[in-house]
Amino acid sequence: MAFNATKNEEITVRYRVPRGFVTTDKTLKMDVFDHLDVADAPQSVAMDQIGTHNKYRASFTPSANGQWTVVCYWEHNTTSVIELEKQLVFNVGDYNVNAVGAIVSTNEAKLDAVGVLTTAMDVKLDSLHTKVDNLNVGEAPDVG
């Protein structure tokens, strides 16, 4: 599953440790790979633990459009063994997809309202045409 994201807007990745998982002598890390699948070393960091709970977070900011990948993994502090935990994919673009969707929905609602008004105007115009057709119009007087 891929998530939608906007270029140059910070993305916060949150991770919850499963119950019973031992985190002693381990560091949860997040590696970020850009749209060219190149590691973005400055944004690849150890994730911060949130309070005393088994929740962690870290952020990154995609600087280009395309597909960015985040890999979260546990690194054993004493053995350098790595345990892969989660891989996330972000489709990054110039616009926030959710905001664009909201604008489209608003415009669709406005178009629906215009359609209702147009139908009401058509009914009134038909009624007016009928009234004009039913007028008993005499000949115009000579002006001369």
N, C-alpha and C positions, 0 to 999 in steps of 0.2 A: 504494500500500500504506500502510495506517495502522498505527501502533504504539499499544499500550495503555499508559496511564500513570495514576498515582494523583495526585489533587489534593494540593497542598502537599508533594509529594516532588520533590526535585531530579532533573532529567533532564540528562544529559551528552550532547551531540552531538559526535560525532567525524567528522572528514573526512580522507580520504587523497587527496593530490594525485596525479593520474595521472603516470606516468613521462613525462619530456620536457616537461611543462608548465612554462613559465617564470613564476616568481613574483616576479621582480625588479620593483620599483616598483609592487607590488600589495599590497593588504591584503584578507585573507579576512574577511568580515563575516557575522554572523548576525542576521537580523531576526526577532523573535518577534511573532506576531499571536494575540491572545486568542480566546476562544470567540465573541466578537461580531465577529471579524475586524478588530479595532482594533489598531494597532501598539502594542506594549508597549515604549515607548522605554527605560525603565530596564534592561530585560533584553536589548535589542538591542545587541550588542557586537561588537568585533573579536575574532576567534577567536585563541587563543594557540597558537603553534607548540610542538609537543612535541619537545624536544631539537633535534637538527639534522636530524631526519628530515622528510619531507614529510607530516607528520601534524599536524592541528590539532584543538583542542577548545574548547568553551565550554558553559556550563550555564545553565539557566533553571528556574524553579519555577512551574508553572501553579497559579493561585490559585482557579480555578473549574472546574466540570464543563463538558464540551463539547469541541468539536473545536478544537485549537490547531494553528497552522501555523508552521513555521520555514523561512525562506528563507536559504540560504547563497549568497553571491555574492562575486565579486572586484571590488574597486573600484581603479581605476588611480589611483595617487597623483598623477600628473602631469596627467592629462586628465579625471578624474572620470567616465570611461566605466565602465559597470557590465556585468559578464559574469555572467549567471545560471548557477549551478552546480547547485544541488540544492534541492528543496522537499520537506519532510517533514511528515507530518500525524500528530498525536497525539490519540487519543480518550481524554479525561481523565474519570475517575470517582472516586467516593468510596473504591473498593476496588481493590486490586491484583488484576487478573484472574488472573494466574498463581497467586497465593496462594489465591484462591477455588477455582480449578480443582484445586489440590492437596487442599484440604479436601473437595471433592466426591468426588474419587477415594478418599480415605481413608474417607469415610462409605459409599461404594458397597461397598468391601471389607468394612466392618463389617456392612453389610446382607447381603452374600453369606454371611458367617460365621453370622449369625443364621439365615439360610435353611437352612444345613447342619445347625445344631443343632436347628431345628424339625423337619426331616425325621427326624433321629435320634430325637427324642422321640416322634414319631408312630409310628415302628417299634416302639419300646419299649412304648408305650401299647397298640398293637395286640396285641403279644405278651402283655402283662399281661391284657388283656380275654379273650384266648383261654384263658389259664390259669385265670382266674376262672370262665369259662363251663364249663370242664371239671372243676371241683371237684365232688365228690359231696357235696352238702350235705344233711344229714338234716333232719328236722323239729326245730324248737327244742323243748326240754323245757318242760313246764308248770312254772311257778314259782308255785305257789299253795297 
